[in-house]
Amino acid sequence: MNIKVYLKQRKELIDEYIKCVFPIYGEPDKIHEALWSSMFNGGKRIRPIIMLAIADLAGVGLEKVLNAAAGIEMIHSSTLILDDLPSMDDALLRRGKPALHKVYGESTAILTANILMLDGLRLITEDLIKTIEDKEQLLEINRDLFEGIGKDGLMLGQFLDLALSGKNISKKEVENVHKKKTSSLFTLSSKVAALLCGLNENQIESLLKYAESFGMIFQISDDLLALEGMVSKTGKTSLRMDVSSNYISATGSEEAKRKISEYTKKAISDVKIFKKDSEPLVELVKLLKERSA
């Protein structure tokens, strides 16, 4: 398959769907312009694309996951806005364009992030409630969702990233930050999609392992690109004077590249149970590995 054509087509589908479920217009203009800018400023839609790929391998229609996929992307956009704030990474650019707070102000950026987070969670939980009949299972995935974004996952990862900045930290500590800050949303996306598609426990476990490895490759490759100053690929520059916790400072670039290869092999192995249906997931992780080559 041509993975780049696949990604382009799926991104276009997701973009159009987001416009349908989250129409951005009305008064006051400023907040709606900020919402539009944050959602349509060049995001690759990798997390929702993985969710659509899971629907494909499960043999169900994409409509099973599109709502939740849009919600995940809104949550992801929300976290990027917060990550860029002066009190966090103090970013000048995001995806090669001025960070949202640089254009609309810090207060509007924070409110925009809150709106996206809440509406994203609404889209996901609506689908979960409609699809999952078992109350215990529904409670479990909702708990995973909120804790994985909040105190046990993404937000915790951001806190640890800031708290450990400028310190000499171990490889284990860096991996923990990356798993919380980056991998957690990939694993949540995969679990939500798998449950909506009716996959069994073994299949879900395989996808969660794949997603965690994918997230680690994503973050380590970002660390490598940031070290090399490749703004053209990361799309981000920051005014932070301290050094964010990263894999290269803990292990060196050669070990980081070796670890990317290791995680890539593991991710591909984890989805072997789906045979040919796993092709998009396999090709996607191969493409991600090439990003840091």
PEJOSUL-V418967 format. One line per field, one symbol per residue. ss: DSSP state (2 for helix, 1 for strand, 0 for the rest). A space follows every 50 residues. Layout:
BEGIN
ss->???
END
This chain:
BEGIN
ss->00222222222222222222200000002222222222200000022222 22222222000222022222222222222222220000001111001102 22220222222222222222222222222220002222222222222220 00022222222220000000222222222222222222222222220000 22222222222222222222222222200022220011000000002222 2022222222222222222202222222222222222222200
END
